Amino acid sequence: MESITSVVKSSVKTIRKCILCEEREAEYCIKGLIKDCYCKECALEQFSDLGLLEKIS
């Protein structure tokens, strides 16, 4: 039987914040580096091409 803590953790979606503006939800990250996440606006401003980034599911 699962503990209540593991059930709660698995049911709560982790919302990542953009590392630049720290206000909006992150939608993109650098391929292979999930810790560096960006909202769409900041990603476009920094990289100009969203093809360089991976969409967070």
N, C-alpha and C positions, 0 to 999 in steps of 0.2 A: 504494500500500500504506500502511495506517495505521501510525503509530508505536505502540510498546508503551504509551507514556504515555497516548495518547488512547484506546486499547482499555481500559486499566485504569480510567481516569476514567469512561468511559461505562458500565462494568459495575458500578461501586460506587454504591450508592444513598446519597445524602446524607441523613443523619439530623439533623434540626433539633431543638434543645433549646428548651424553653419559656423565654421571656425573663424570666419572673417567678421561677419556682422553680429553673430551671436544672438540674433533675434528670430530669424526664420528657420523653418524646418529644413534640414539638409536633404537634398535630392540626388546629389552626385558625389562621387569620391574618385580619387586618383586610382587607376586600375592597380589592384594589388595592395593598396594601402587604405584600409577601411577607416582608419582613425582620422584621416584628413578629409572631412566632408564639407560640402558647400551647397548653399541654396542655388537655385537656377540663376538668379540675378548676379550673384557674386561669381559663380562659375563662368558665366559669359563674360563678365568684366575682366576676370583674371586670365582666362584661357582662350577666349574668342571662339573656340571650337569644342563643342560638347562631345565630339567624337573621341577626344583625348581622355575623357572621363567615363566612369562606369555608373550607370543609373542604379540607385539604391532601391531594392525591392521592398 
